[in-house]
Amino acid sequence: MNLKILAAAGTAVSLLAGGGHAETIKIGASLPLTGGFSIAGQKHKQGYELCVKLLNGMGGVGGSQIDLTISDNRSDPATAINQYERFINLDGVDAVFGTFSSRLTFPVASILAKNNMVHPIPAGGALRIYAQGHKNLFYFQPNAAEYVGASVSGVILDLVPSGDGPTTAAVVSADDFFANAIAAGFLGEEVKNPADGSTVADLAPGYLADAGIELVFEEKWPEEGFNDWLNLANSIKRSGAELIIGLTASAEEAVQLTRALKTVGSEPKMVYFSQGTQSEYLEGTGESSNGVLVHTSWHKDAPFESVLGGEPFSNADFVAAFEEEYGEIPDEDSAIPFAVCQGIEQGIAGAGTVDNAAVGEWLSARTRDDPVHTILGRFSWDEVGLPVGKPFLMTQWNGGELQFIYPTDEFAGVMPMTYPKGGF
């Protein structure tokens, strides 16, 4: 379905409630507005609220205004569970937007599945979330976290001069759902279903082995309260690793690790962090960010075309609207939830109802040629809720700018990679 046809569908839909338009469509979202995930949580809130504001300004969905309620789960799984139960059982929401992080998403998924709700996920990439057998999961990022390493390996094999690539690696990570998932891909581990211990995926030999890179150092730090960054950085330096893989749970941790590596005088050939696309990372590291690779689901210069309120809406339109609303350029932590909102709006419009079963069926029926159109590009999903045919985007900080470097054939505007990284 092309954009013009989809726009027509979006404007023609009528949401019926007792024979007429529903006055409002109630949507609930539980986000970590305080606690360890608060920076990303606040940005998710901005993305959701901007999308809803724009939609309501365009007449809502099928003539119905969206009433969005966002609650602070304080980065606590139990609180997130309670808030979604309240949204459904007491507030009577018509739909929900997902929360941030695999740690919060994993338990929330069971609650939403139990209540037969469509579960659009902005940030929950661990494979175990999708191994629980729940229906109506829809992940709005390129793929599960376990597969991020394929893009890092691709950068090494395709962009680094032959014979000059890193041969040794240090993998350091937070003991966190998301970080552990990415590490499993690099190290070739088995992913287990926590419910019954069965193997979800066997990732052997791992992306490091595939690229001919030897693991010379590995360490995890505790999920909360870790502050021994200098000792960790010294251990990385002593290992002689030419590739540093830092799997942090937040941008703040990426800042601390970068600063520590600079302090000890580390000089690797290549550095990849799982977090660090945010402006806070640049502000906290300055010139030390130069040459650092970070995967992302979104980039401000990506020429993605999408639909909002039945009308064409480009990625550039999103950047302009966000800057007008908040006075700054967005990063992916605001773009991803905006795409979630787009997906649910298109699902309701496409199904012609707020009934979650019908919306889930419509979203599940999307294909590569007939997708959901968002500012993150096209989305269709497999049977467990993971996107089909979407590569991660690899970016690199250079001169205070987050530049898109890989894949080189995804769209125009690819910049050359800085290599080797050298000192911090």
Salt bridges, closest charged atoms under 4 A:
GLU49 OE2 - LYS45 NZ 2.99
ASP164 OD1 - LYS269 NZ 3.26
GLU190 OE1 - LYS192 NZ 2.93
GLU223 OE2 - ARG103 NE 3.01
GLU224 OE2 - ARG103 NH2 3.93
GLU280 OE1 - LYS43 NZ 2.59
ASP301 OD2 - HIS299 ND1 3.98
ASP301 OD1 - LYS300 NZ 3.23
GLU325 OE1 - LYS53 NZ 2.83
ASP331 OD2 - LYS43 NZ 2.48
ASP370 OD2 - ARG366 NH1 2.78
